[in-house]
């Protein structure tokens, strides 16, 4: 069984508000991401919240578990630590996804999740460029947690690993993130 951890705790300083609350076509990014994960067949979804966490949690409601990262302003590592720490050990792998990737489709998520196993390391790629979601087998969780710091998440831990499988998704999705208001006009 695969769980998904959606990182949605940041303040979105360049965006001017938390990205989880930003809307595209009337849909908040946090709900868009949860919907995509569910449509891809991932039922066990945890959303890590921080900045304006009560508002984000209210939006999420019963669609996913909500995990609060009290140290959200310390960077992505704390959110990933909180999300992985919330899993109960019954999962073979976890899919790490970011709230600010509105053009990732259910098909892209399915392609990555299809590889789930306790030993897997896989991530989506868009025209050969590594992106999200990232799939991490249970056997790697402790090593990932030990290597977390600042705003890097698992990026440095994954860099150069020969056992990391890239899953090309550029034909079914885009991996661009939304950091600034003008990024939203690229929909």
N, C-alpha and C positions, 0 to 999 in steps of 0.2 A: 504494500500500500504506500502511496506517495502523498505527502503533505505539501502544501504550498505555504511559503512565508512571503507575504507582500510587505515590502518596506515602504511605509507611508508616514514617517514621523517628522520629516524635515520641515523647517519653517518656510522654505521657498523664498529666500531673501531676494534673489534676482527676479523671481516671478512677482514678488510683492505680497504674497500670501502662501500658505501651505499648498503645495501642488495637489494634495489629496482632495482639496476643495475646489480646485479649478474645474470649470465645465467645458466640455466640447459637445456641441449639439444638445445642450441642456442636461448632459449627464456628467456628474462629478467624476473626476479621474479615478478616485478610489472605487466607485461603483462600477465603472467601466472595466477596471482591472479585475475585480472580483468576478464580474460577469464572464469575462474572457476565460478566466481560470475554470469556472464552473462549466462553461460551454465546451471546454477542452476535456472535461471528464474528471477534473480534480475537485473532489467534494470537500476534503478536509483543508480549509483555508484559514490561516491566521493572518490578521492585519496588525502590523506593529504601528502604533500611534505615538505621537509626542506633542508637537506644536498643535494647539487647538484640538487636542486629542478627544475631548468630550464631543465636539461637533462632528469629528470624523467618526467616532464610535456610534453616535446617534444615526448618522447616515448608513453605516454598515448594518446596524441592527442585528438581526439573527442570520444574516447572509454568511457571516464568517465569525470566527472567534476573534476577539480583540485582545491584543497584548500591549500593555503600556510600557514604554521605555522612558523611565524618569530621567535618564541622562541623554535624551534625544539630541540636545544641542552639542553634544560631544562628537557627533559624526555617525556615519553609517555603521561602523563597527559595533557600537552599542546596540543599535537596532537589530543587527544580525545576531548578536549574542542573545538578546532578549527573545527573538523569534525562534532560534534553534533551541534555546533553553526551555521554551514552552512546550516542546514536543515530548510526548510520553514514551518514546522508545518503541512503539509498535509499528513504526514506519520503516520501510526499507530505504527510502530516500526522501529528500526534501527539495522542492523546486523553489529557488529564490527568484523573486520578481520585484521590479521597481514600479512604483505608482506613476512615474512620469514617462512611461512608454506607451502612449495611447494607440500606437499603430501596430502593436504586437497583436496578432490574431489567434483565435483558438487553434487553427491549424498549426501555427508555429509552436505553440505550447504542446500540442499533441505530439509533434515530431520529437521534441526533447523528452517529454514524459515517457514516451514509448520505450526508452532505454533504461528505465528505472530498475535498479538493483542495489543491494547494500554496498557494492564496490564501485559503482559508476561515478565518473566525473564527466559531465557533458555540459555544453552550453550552445545556445543558438548563435549562429553567425549570419551576418547580412552582407552578401557579396564578399564573403571571406573575412569580414571584420567581426571578431568576437563581441558578443553582446549578451542580452538577457532574453529569456530566463536562463538560469544556471541550475543544473541538477547535481546534487551532491549526495552520494550514497552514505548511509549511516556509518560505515566504517571510517569515514573521513571526518565526521563531525568534530571529534575531539581535537584533531590536528588543525582544522579550520578555526575553531574557537581559540586555540592557543596562539594562532598567528594574527588575530584581529587587533587593529589599532586605528584610531583616528577615523578619517572619512573614506577609507579605502575598501571597506568590506573585505571580501575574499580575493580581490583582484591580484594582490601581490602573491598570495599563496598559490593561486592558480597559474600564474605566469610561468611559462616554460615547462609545465608539467607534460611529460611525454604520454601520460595516460589520459589526458584530457581529450575528449572526442568533440569536435566541432560539428554541429548539425546545421547545414545550410538551410536558411529560412527566407532568404532574400526574394524568392519567387512568390511568397505568400504573405509577407509582412515587411514592415520597416522597423528598424531598431533605433531610430532617432528619438532622443529624449526632448522634453519640453522644459527648458530652464528659464526662458524669458517670455514675456507676453507675445512677442513677435513670432516665436516658435509655433504658436497655436495657429497661425495663419497658413501653415504648411500642410494643413489637413488634406 
